[in-house]
Amino acid sequence: MSILILGGQGNLGTQLTKILGSDYEVISWDRSDLDVLDFALLSEKLRELRPVLIINAVAYNAVDKCEEASEYALALKMNSELPGVLADLAVELDAVLIHYSSDYVFSGTELKQSFKEEETPNPINKYGDSKASGEREIQRRLESGLKYYLIRTSKLFGPRGTSAQAKPSFFDIMLNLAQDKKELTVVNEELSCFTYTPDLAAATRRLWELEVPYGIYHLVNEEPCTWYEAALELLHLCKIKIPVRAIRSEDIARAARRPKFSVLANTKIKKMRPFRAALKEYLSD
Ligand SMILES: NC(=O)c1ccc[n+]([C@@H]2O[C@H](COP(=O)([O-])OP(=O)(O)OC[C@H]3O[C@@H](n4cnc5c(N)ncnc54)[C@H](OP(=O)(O)O)[C@@H]3O)[C@@H](O)[C@H]2O)c1
């Protein structure tokens, strides 16, 4: 009875591999094992392995680059076609599929308390569009009996993945900048929830083990905040004294628009702890 994790050396994939690997037979593949966009080879390997659970932690995540046509084509292949292929294989092999999506599937242009699981996506950038398209690919297979958990999450942070390409999180970037600069400028908008990857991996495991009903879930640490508020909390916890200037989203030139309010409400299962507690643990580790 094996569990397959794709993107197993990414930031989230590394935590999933760790938390599930302690009690289950986990096969964790990354780019060096297989190019997941080689759908024929991927299908062949999955049919050989016959996992009971397929976790897809692979994604195209370059939000600004994604606005370019050639990059958007790649994003669609990775964020939309791939989940479709995996969903077909999950049905064929009678496996459960876990796939991750993003708060960026929502427009978030108006002040709104939060987005519930069943609300209709309406993205305002190409990355969000590719993730929303992936959600549709999965939902199209429900009639075929797909067993799935579609997990939306936001603003991941935590230990860096084991891949050489793994990106540092917002908090690591802020700590580095605080060492080099006399002042930090941080966007005091884009309200959403930070999510600690070890917490998300543990919550994912619980979802599957408890066999909660299949469907869409919002898994995020509680207590939404802006990038600026999060940076203040980080500096406070690390006792670093440096001026921080709040700016607006529009003050930095970025190709992609961002939702101003994209808080994901978890209305279905036990809520995760507030992000401040998770950040404290991350810093102490
Ligand atoms: N990061 C966030 O703040 C955020 C927010 C909302 C939702 N999410 C979602 O959460 C999930 C996990 O995100 P993450 O930040 O952990 O991603 P990540 O760190 O970028 O990891 C993605 C993994 O996929 C691998 N990969 C990429 N292309 C591949 C290919 N063609 N063949 C095989 N492997 C390939 C990467 O390998 P390499 O390292 O070799 O490139 C990497 O290990 C994604 O679905 C993402 O959309 C993330």
The ligand as an ORCA input file, in Angstrom:
! r2SCAN-3c Opt
* xyz 0 1
  N       4.037     28.785     -2.430
  C       2.897     29.357     -2.065
  O       2.879     30.398     -1.373
  C       1.574     28.745     -2.479
  C       0.381     29.465     -2.265
  C      -0.836     28.871     -2.622
  C      -0.854     27.591     -3.174
  N       0.309     26.933     -3.381
  C       0.268     25.582     -3.986
  O       0.853     24.636     -3.096
  C       1.467     23.583     -3.839
  C       2.910     23.395     -3.375
  O       3.645     24.595     -3.626
  P       5.185     24.773     -3.240
  O       5.402     26.223     -2.963
  O       5.593     23.765     -2.252
  O       5.878     24.431     -4.649
  P       7.424     24.322     -4.973
  O       8.262     24.505     -3.761
  O       7.671     25.203     -6.164
  O       7.576     22.788     -5.405
  C       7.169     22.321     -6.657
  C       7.940     21.056     -6.943
  O       7.554     20.560     -8.224
  C       8.721     20.132     -8.915
  N       8.550     20.204    -10.353
  C       8.325     21.306    -11.104
  N       8.254     20.964    -12.405
  C       8.438     19.634    -12.465
  C       8.485     18.697    -13.530
  N       8.287     19.073    -14.796
  N       8.688     17.401    -13.241
  C       8.870     16.996    -11.970
  N       8.850     17.827    -10.911
  C       8.639     19.137    -11.164
  C       9.774     21.123     -8.482
  O      11.048     20.598     -8.755
  P      12.329     21.573     -8.844
  O      12.587     22.009     -7.438
  O      13.376     20.701     -9.406
  O      11.932     22.699     -9.747
  C       9.463     21.278     -7.000
  O      10.103     20.298     -6.236
  C       1.313     23.977     -5.321
  O       0.168     23.381     -5.864
  C       1.087     25.479     -5.253
  O       0.400     25.994     -6.382
  C       1.531     27.469     -3.047
*
